[in-house]
Amino acid sequence: MDSSILLARLIGPYIIVIGTSLILNKKIFRQIMEDFPKNPSLVFIAGLLTFVAGLASVLFHNVWVGDWRLIITIFGWLVLVKGVLLVLLPGTLVKATKIYSDNLKLVLIPWGIMILIGIFLTIKGYII
């Protein structure tokens, strides 16, 4: 199976589930955003897992073309960078989560867009 199709099948549903969860569970998500940066061990482990997921995506799919596969490549690089930042600069997470928890719309609007991207990738991975 083509790596683009495989990653579209993986990333698409992941984005849909996470994004929908955030939108449907705003109070719980706000609590998570307040609690998460208070636990350095959790931030570090999340950073390591995010880094490994991003690195794997970049290693297996670093495709810079002018079609839908570019979404997967950019997603992989963003996940990789986020993982590096969580591990190397965990204090920046505290500042970012404070901004987002004070104004949840800053999270909900981008995640609404991400859900659409997730639907697109899922269709590309499973249907087209």
C-alpha positions in Angstrom: 0.0 0.0 0.0 1.2 3.5 -0.8 2.5 5.3 2.3 0.4 8.4 1.4 -2.8 6.3 1.5 -1.7 4.5 4.7 -1.0 7.8 6.5 -4.2 9.4 5.2 -6.1 6.4 6.7 -4.3 6.9 10.0 -4.2 10.7 10.3 -7.6 11.4 8.9 -9.7 9.5 11.5 -7.3 10.6 14.2 -7.9 14.3 13.4 -11.7 13.8 13.2 -11.9 12.0 16.6 -9.6 14.5 18.4 -11.2 17.5 16.9 -14.8 16.3 17.5 -13.9 15.4 21.1 -12.5 18.9 21.7 -15.6 20.6 20.3 -18.1 18.3 22.1 -16.2 18.4 25.5 -15.2 22.0 25.9 -15.3 22.0 29.7 -13.2 18.8 30.0 -10.8 20.1 27.3 -10.4 23.4 29.2 -9.6 21.4 32.4 -7.0 19.3 30.5 -5.4 22.5 29.1 -5.1 23.8 32.7 -3.8 20.6 34.2 -1.5 19.3 31.5 1.4 21.9 31.8 1.4 21.5 35.6 2.8 18.0 35.3 6.4 18.1 33.8 6.6 14.3 33.5 3.4 14.2 31.4 4.6 17.1 29.2 7.9 15.3 28.7 6.4 11.9 27.8 3.8 13.6 25.6 6.7 15.4 23.9 8.6 12.2 23.3 5.6 10.4 21.9 4.8 13.4 19.7 8.4 13.6 18.5 8.5 9.9 17.6 5.2 10.1 15.7 6.4 13.2 13.8 9.8 11.7 13.1 8.2 8.5 11.8 5.9 10.4 9.6 8.7 12.5 8.2 11.0 9.5 7.6 8.3 7.6 5.8 6.5 10.4 4.0 8.6 13.5 3.2 6.8 14.1 -0.1 6.9 17.7 -1.3 4.5 17.6 -4.3 1.7 20.0 -5.3 -1.2 17.7 -4.5 -3.1 16.4 -1.4 -0.1 14.4 -0.2 1.6 17.7 0.8 -1.0 17.9 3.7 0.5 14.7 5.2 4.0 15.9 4.8 3.3 19.3 6.5 1.3 17.5 9.2 4.3 15.2 9.9 6.7 18.2 10.1 4.4 20.1 12.4 4.0 17.1 14.7 7.8 16.7 14.8 8.4 20.3 15.6 5.7 20.2 18.3 7.4 17.2 19.9 10.8 18.9 19.9 9.4 22.0 21.5 7.6 20.0 24.2 10.8 18.2 25.1 13.3 21.1 24.8 11.1 24.1 25.8 8.3 22.8 28.0 7.8 26.2 29.6 6.5 27.6 26.4 3.6 25.2 26.7 2.5 26.9 29.9 2.2 30.2 28.2 0.4 28.8 25.1 -2.1 26.8 27.1 -2.9 29.9 29.3 -3.7 31.9 26.1 -5.8 29.1 24.7 -7.7 28.2 27.9 -8.5 31.9 28.4 -10.0 32.1 24.9 -11.2 28.7 23.8 -12.3 30.0 20.4 -8.6 30.1 19.5 -8.6 26.3 19.7 -12.1 25.6 18.4 -11.9 27.4 15.1 -8.6 25.8 14.0 -9.8 22.4 15.1 -13.0 22.9 13.1 -10.8 23.4 10.0 -8.7 20.4 11.1 -11.8 18.2 11.2 -12.5 19.2 7.6 -8.9 18.2 6.7 -9.4 15.0 8.6 -12.5 14.2 6.6 -10.6 15.0 3.4 -7.7 12.7 4.3 -10.1 9.9 5.3 -11.9 10.1 2.0 -8.6 10.1 0.2 -7.4 7.1 2.2 -10.5 5.0 2.2 -12.6 6.0 -0.8 -10.7 7.6 -3.6 
